[in-house]
């Protein structure tokens, strides 16, 4: 293939500069800011045009006149804000690949992309454009959760989000209120831990209801407002509270498991977790995770200036989650991996080790009757709390395994599994937990003589 790579020393591309090309033209990394009318006249045989990494802001109607045979057009990493109607008309029947990623496209006509009848690959920053060109071989960005019409494309997910969200909201709210009313138990270490677990699960309920509400609000027109929703404060806020909820739950479960193991192994020890120390540890955990969860929201503010997270850390998908379950290395992926895989993996290792220690301790023989009575009370509580830990483990462990497989590139997670993991597997425990440790407790209380 005949091609030539040009380095320009002026910002306007004129016809005289390019008339010698026939097949492939490389004009990237220049200072081009304007494409003059008929700049490519006489290049009817040109197949590929590379214009990325310039300073082009507008694609005029006649900017590509003469490129009737163009197959591939690369326009990424410019500052394109406007595409005039008819800018792509000249090669509407030939263009197969178009890359306009990392621009700031704001003004364009739908017909500009609808007329690209033979395009097979489109790369952009706008989910809506994929809806305009229809079904093609490759179109990015993709959204595993949304369709062109709806934020949640599966009816069953809409129903589950509402049901789980409402169930979690009601259940955890009842737990928090009932434990505040019950003066006998509200100041115990177990009650403090369970109240904090309910508070973190309540945040997950709020997240689910925000997403469900957004789906209802944008029903039937999601593609037109996808960028508006993903870049909104509400989307980023919901993603942040989802992260805060999940990580505070894991931290609380770690503390519950360690505390229960110590109480069973050393039932008469004076070095137990006291109320004051418990409150301090929980308070520090909430503060740390609050900063970690909300840091990406303020990272790009002028007074903070942390470009690491990119422009929209939580708004990569319609459900506003930053789970590292795909092979795409998006800005901030190391941050998400450290949170959801490394920390949660460590957390559930600690939880598993704690309950394994409890099981081994229970099997020991030759213990006194008094000690046995106290241990039985501790073991009874451990069993009840074990149900909570087990359900959370069943929800988070698959996420950790999938995350590891994805990061190590052992397995490409299918979109359906990713969707179910994010919208059902993770939040279901926030709905189950309050009924496990409150309804069981209330039934047990009624059976007491």
C-alpha positions in Angstrom: 0.0 0.0 0.0 1.3 3.4 -0.9 1.2 5.9 2.0 3.0 8.9 3.3 3.4 10.4 6.8 3.4 14.2 6.7 4.6 16.6 9.4 3.0 20.0 8.9 4.2 23.4 10.0 0.9 25.2 9.6 -2.5 24.7 11.2 -4.7 24.7 8.1 -4.7 21.8 5.7 -4.9 22.9 2.1 -5.5 20.9 -1.1 -2.0 21.5 -2.4 -0.5 19.8 0.6 -2.2 16.4 0.0 -2.8 16.0 -3.7 0.0 13.5 -4.1 -1.5 10.8 -2.0 -3.4 7.7 -3.3 -4.0 5.0 -0.7 -3.1 6.0 2.9 -2.5 9.3 4.5 -1.0 9.8 8.0 -1.5 13.3 9.4 -1.5 12.5 13.1 0.4 14.5 15.7 0.3 17.7 13.8 -1.1 21.1 14.8 -4.0 20.9 12.3 -7.0 22.9 13.6 -8.9 23.5 10.4 -9.8 21.4 7.4 -10.2 23.7 4.4 -13.0 23.0 1.9 -12.1 20.4 -0.7 -8.7 19.9 1.1 -8.8 16.3 -0.1 -9.9 16.9 -3.7 -8.3 14.6 -6.2 -7.9 11.7 -3.7 -10.7 9.5 -4.9 -8.5 6.4 -4.3 -7.6 7.2 -0.7 -8.6 4.3 1.6 -7.3 5.4 5.0 -7.0 8.8 6.6 -5.3 9.3 10.0 -6.1 12.7 11.5 -5.9 11.8 15.2 -4.0 13.9 17.8 -4.6 17.2 16.2 -6.6 20.3 17.2 -9.6 20.0 14.9 -12.7 21.4 16.5 -15.2 21.4 13.6 -15.9 19.0 10.7 -17.4 21.2 8.0 -19.9 19.9 5.4 -17.3 19.8 2.6 -14.2 18.9 4.7 -13.9 15.5 3.2 -15.1 16.2 -0.3 -13.3 14.0 -2.9 -12.9 11.0 -0.6 -15.5 8.8 -2.2 -13.5 5.5 -1.6 -12.4 6.1 2.0 -12.7 3.0 4.2 -11.1 4.0 7.5 -11.2 7.4 9.2 -9.3 8.1 12.5 -10.2 11.3 14.3 -9.6 10.4 17.9 -7.8 12.7 20.4 -8.8 16.0 18.7 -11.1 18.6 20.2 -14.1 18.0 17.9 -17.2 19.6 19.3 -19.2 20.0 16.1 -19.9 17.9 13.0 -21.9 19.7 10.4 -24.7 18.0 8.5 -23.3 16.2 5.4 -19.7 16.0 6.7 -19.7 12.3 6.1 -22.0 12.2 3.1 -19.2 11.8 0.5 -18.1 8.4 1.9 -21.5 7.3 3.3 -21.4 4.3 0.9 -17.8 3.3 1.5 -16.7 4.1 5.1 -16.2 0.9 7.2 -14.4 2.2 10.3 -14.7 5.5 12.2 -12.8 6.4 15.4 -13.8 9.6 17.1 -12.9 8.7 20.7 -11.6 11.3 23.2 -13.3 14.3 21.7 -15.9 16.6 23.1 -18.7 16.1 20.6 -21.7 18.2 21.4 -23.3 19.4 18.1 -24.3 16.9 15.4 -27.3 15.7 13.4 -28.6 12.2 13.9 -28.8 11.8 10.1 -25.0 12.3 9.9 -24.4 8.9 11.4 -27.6 7.2 10.2 -26.5 7.6 6.6 -23.3 5.5 7.2 -25.0 2.4 5.9 -21.8 0.3 5.4 -20.0 1.1 8.6 -18.9 -2.0 10.5 -16.7 -0.4 13.3 -17.5 2.7 15.2 -15.5 3.9 18.2 -16.7 7.0 20.1 -17.4 8.3 23.6 -21.2 8.4 23.1 -23.4 5.3 23.6 -26.1 7.1 21.6 -24.1 6.9 18.4 -24.3 3.1 18.5 -28.0 3.4 18.5 -28.0 5.7 15.4 -25.9 3.3 13.2 -27.8 0.2 14.3 -26.4 -3.2 14.8 -22.8 -3.5 13.4 -19.8 -5.8 14.1 -18.1 -3.5 16.7 -19.5 -0.4 18.3 -18.1 1.3 21.4 -18.8 2.3 24.1 -20.9 -0.7 24.9 -23.3 -0.9 27.9 -24.1 -4.3 29.1 -27.0 -3.0 31.3 -28.8 -0.6 28.9 -30.5 -0.7 25.6 -31.1 2.2 23.2 -34.5 2.7 24.8 -34.0 1.8 28.5 -31.4 2.2 31.2 -32.1 -1.4 32.3 -32.8 -3.5 29.2 -34.1 -6.6 31.1 -37.5 -6.4 32.6 -36.6 -8.9 35.3 -33.7 -6.7 36.5 -36.1 -3.7 36.8 -38.4 -5.8 39.0 -35.6 -7.2 41.1 -34.0 -3.8 41.7 -37.3 -2.4 42.9 -38.1 -5.5 45.1 -34.7 -5.8 46.6 -34.4 -2.0 47.1 -37.7 -1.7 48.9 -37.2 -4.9 50.9 -33.7 -3.7 52.0 -34.9 -0.2 52.8 -37.8 -1.4 54.9 -35.9 -4.3 56.6 -32.8 -2.3 57.5 -34.8 0.7 58.6 -36.7 -1.5 61.0 -33.5 -3.0 62.3 -32.0 0.4 63.1 -35.1 1.7 64.8 -35.8 -1.5 66.8 -32.2 -1.6 68.1 -32.3 2.0 69.1 -35.6 1.4 70.9 -34.4 -1.7 72.7 -32.4 -0.2 75.6 -31.3 -3.6 76.8 -29.4 -4.5 73.7 -28.6 -1.3 71.9 -25.3 -0.7 73.8 -23.8 -4.2 73.4 -20.9 -4.7 71.0 -23.0 -7.1 68.9 -25.9 -4.6 68.7 -23.5 -1.8 67.6 -22.0 -4.0 64.9 -25.4 -5.2 63.6 -26.7 -1.6 63.6 -23.7 -0.5 61.5 -24.2 -3.4 59.2 -27.9 -2.4 58.8 -26.8 1.2 58.1 -24.4 0.1 55.3 -27.0 -2.1 53.8 -29.5 0.8 53.9 -27.1 2.7 51.6 -27.3 -0.1 49.1 -31.1 0.1 49.2 -30.9 3.8 48.4 -28.5 3.0 45.5 -30.9 0.4 44.1 -33.9 2.7 44.3 -31.9 5.6 42.6 -31.1 3.4 39.7 -34.6 2.0 39.5 -36.0 5.5 39.6 -33.7 6.7 36.9 -34.7 3.7 34.7 -38.4 4.7 35.1 -37.6 8.4 34.4 -35.7 7.7 31.2 -37.8 4.8 30.0 -38.1 4.7 26.2 -35.5 7.5 25.6 -32.4 6.4 27.4 -30.0 6.7 24.4 -30.7 10.4 24.0 -29.9 11.2 27.6 -27.2 8.5 28.3 -24.4 11.0 28.4 -26.4 13.4 30.6 -27.2 10.6 33.1 -23.7 9.1 33.3 -22.2 12.6 33.8 -24.7 13.6 36.4 -24.0 14.1 40.1 -26.7 11.7 41.0 -25.1 8.9 39.0 -21.7 9.5 40.6 -23.3 9.8 44.0 -25.2 6.6 43.7 -21.9 4.8 42.6 -20.1 6.3 45.6 -22.7 5.2 48.1 -22.8 1.7 46.6 -19.0 1.4 47.1 -19.3 2.8 50.6 -22.1 0.3 51.4 -20.2 -2.7 50.2 -16.9 -1.9 51.8 -18.4 -0.9 55.2 -20.4 -4.2 55.2 -17.2 -6.2 54.6 -15.3 -4.2 57.3 -18.1 -4.8 59.8 -18.3 -8.5 59.0 -14.5 -8.8 59.5 -14.8 -7.2 63.0 -17.8 -9.3 63.9 -16.0 -12.5 62.9 -12.8 -11.6 64.7 -14.7 -10.5 67.8 -16.8 -13.7 67.9 -13.7 -15.9 67.4 -11.9 -14.2 70.4 -14.9 -14.5 72.6 -15.2 -18.3 72.0 -11.5 -19.1 72.2 -10.9 -16.9 75.3 -14.4 -16.8 77.0 -13.0 -15.4 80.3 -10.4 -13.0 78.8 -10.5 -9.4 79.9 -9.1 -8.3 76.5 -12.5 -8.2 74.8 -13.8 -5.7 72.4 -15.5 -3.0 74.5 -18.2 -0.7 73.4 -16.0 2.4 73.2 -13.3 0.7 71.2 -15.9 -0.8 68.9 -17.4 2.6 68.2 -14.0 4.1 67.5 -13.0 1.3 65.1 -16.3 1.5 63.3 -16.1 5.3 63.1 -12.6 5.1 61.6 -13.8 2.5 59.1 -16.7 4.7 58.0 -14.5 7.7 57.7 -11.8 5.9 55.6 -14.3 4.3 53.2 -16.2 7.6 52.9 -13.0 9.3 51.7 -12.1 6.4 49.4 -15.6 6.1 47.9 -16.2 9.9 47.3 -12.6 10.8 46.2 -13.3 10.0 42.5 -16.2 12.5 42.6 -14.1 15.5 43.5 -10.8 14.3 41.9 -11.4 16.5 38.8 -12.5 19.6 40.6 -10.2 22.6 40.1 -9.3 22.8 43.7 -8.3 19.1 43.9 -6.9 18.3 40.4 -6.4 14.5 40.4 -6.6 13.4 36.7 -6.0 9.7 37.6 -9.7 8.8 37.7 -10.5 10.3 34.3 -13.5 12.4 33.7 -16.2 10.1 35.0 -15.1 7.3 37.2 -18.5 6.0 38.2 -20.3 6.8 34.9 -18.8 4.2 32.7 -22.0 2.1 32.8 -25.6 3.1 33.1 -25.8 1.6 36.6 -22.9 3.8 37.8 -20.7 1.0 39.2 -16.9 0.8 38.9 -16.5 -2.9 39.3 -13.2 -4.2 37.7 -14.9 -7.2 36.0 -13.9 -6.4 32.4 -10.6 -6.5 30.5 -10.9 -2.9 29.6 -8.3 -0.8 31.5 -10.4 2.3 32.2 -9.0 5.2 34.2 -8.9 4.2 37.9 -9.0 0.5 37.3 -6.2 -0.2 39.8 -8.1 1.8 42.4 -11.2 -0.4 41.8 -9.1 -3.6 41.9 -7.6 -2.7 45.2 -11.0 -2.0 46.7 -13.2 -4.8 45.3 -10.7 -7.6 44.8 -7.6 -7.0 47.1 -9.4 -5.7 50.2 -12.5 -7.8 49.9 -10.4 -10.9 49.2 -8.3 -10.2 52.4 -11.6 -9.5 54.3 -13.2 -12.8 53.5 -9.9 -14.6 54.1 -10.0 -13.2 57.6 -13.7 -14.1 58.0 -13.1 -17.7 56.8 -10.1 -18.0 59.1 -12.1 -16.7 62.1 -14.9 -19.2 61.6 -12.5 -22.0 61.0 -10.8 -21.2 64.3 -14.3 -21.3 65.9 -15.0 -24.7 64.5 -11.7 -26.1 65.7 -12.2 -24.5 69.1 -15.7 -26.1 69.5 -14.3 -29.6 69.0 -11.9 -29.3 71.9 -12.6 -31.6 74.8 -12.0 -31.5 78.5 -13.6 -28.1 79.4 -15.3 -27.2 82.6 -19.1 -27.1 83.0 -19.2 -23.3 83.7 -16.9 -22.6 80.8 -19.1 -24.9 78.6 -22.2 -22.9 79.5 -20.6 -19.6 78.5 -19.1 -21.0 75.4 -22.5 -22.4 74.4 -23.9 -18.9 74.5 -21.1 -17.6 72.4 -21.4 -20.4 70.0 -25.1 -19.9 69.7 -24.5 -16.2 68.8 -21.7 -17.3 66.4 -24.1 -19.6 64.6 -26.7 -16.8 64.2 -24.1 -14.4 62.9 -22.6 -17.1 60.8 -25.7 -17.1 58.6 -25.2 -13.4 57.9 -21.5 -13.9 57.2 -22.3 -16.9 54.9 -24.8 -15.0 52.8 -22.4 -12.1 52.4 -19.7 -14.5 51.5 -21.9 -16.2 48.9 -22.5 -12.7 47.3 -19.0 -11.3 47.4 -16.8 -14.4 46.8 -18.0 -14.9 43.2 -17.3 -11.2 42.5 -13.7 -11.6 43.9 -13.1 -14.8 41.8 -14.5 -13.1 38.6 -12.4 -10.0 39.3 -9.2 -12.1 39.7 -10.0 -14.1 36.5 -10.6 -10.9 34.6 -7.5 -9.1 35.8 -5.3 -12.2 35.1 -7.1 -12.5 31.7 -8.0 -16.1 32.4 -11.6 -15.6 31.5 -13.6 -13.1 29.6 -16.7 -12.6 31.7 -19.9 -12.7 29.5 -22.0 -9.6 29.7 -25.0 -11.5 31.1 -22.9 -12.8 34.1 -21.5 -9.3 34.6 -25.0 -7.8 34.6 -26.4 -10.3 37.1 -23.3 -10.0 39.4 -23.6 -6.2 39.6 -27.4 -5.8 39.9 -28.4 -8.9 41.8 -25.6 -11.0 43.4 -24.0 -8.0 45.2 -27.1 -6.2 46.5 -29.2 -9.2 47.5 -27.4 -9.6 50.8 -28.4 -6.1 51.8 -32.0 -7.3 51.6 -31.5 -10.7 53.2 -29.4 -9.6 56.2 -32.0 -7.7 58.3 -34.4 -10.6 58.1 -31.8 -13.1 59.1 -30.6 -11.4 62.2 -33.8 -9.6 63.3 -36.7 -12.0 62.5 -34.7 -15.0 63.8 -33.9 -13.0 66.9 -37.5 -12.0 67.4 -38.7 -15.6 67.0 -36.1 -16.8 69.4 -37.2 -14.2 71.9 -40.8 -15.3 71.7 -39.9 -18.9 72.4 -38.1 -18.0 75.7 -39.9 -19.0 78.9 
